Amino acid sequence: MEPWFVFDASEAIKKMNGLRERYPGRCLLPFAKREDNDDVACFDRAYPGKAMIAHDFASPGWEHHSTLDSFYAWVRKAVEDMIEFDSLEDEEQVSTK
């Protein structure tokens, strides 16, 4: 689902440990990341049943980018991002010809 990619277990654990170091006051369980920026899709203990987008490497307190109503809302967003990303790639290919 470019530009998003879903973590396998080892990638998720590695990212979770990094998020824990950078944002010790948060309890984030990452499941996907955008390849074109530092956005990470996570579950957050503070928002049960919801998904959230964290902007990794932001200053603590500024990492919370957005909250989505559910995992399915994130899937919908990821598909919309994929469509937008593909259309931008198509436009770049046309402009370089």
C-alpha positions, 0 to 999 in steps of 0.5 A: 500500500505504497507509500505505507508499508506494514511492519513485520513483527521484528520491524514493529518491535524495533520501531516500538522500542525507538518510539518508547525512547523518544516518547517515554510518556506514550505507550505506542504499538506501531503497525505501519510507516510511510516511506516518504516521511516519518509518519507511523501508524500506531495503536495508542493506549491513551486512545483505545479502539482508535488508530493514530498517526505519530510523526516520529522524531518530532519533539516530545509533545509534537509527535501526535499527528492525528487520531483515526476512529479505528484501524479500518479508518486507517486502512481507508486513509492508507488506500486514499494515500496510495491513490494520491501517491500513484497519481503523483508518480504518474504526473512526475513521469509525464512531466519528465517526458 
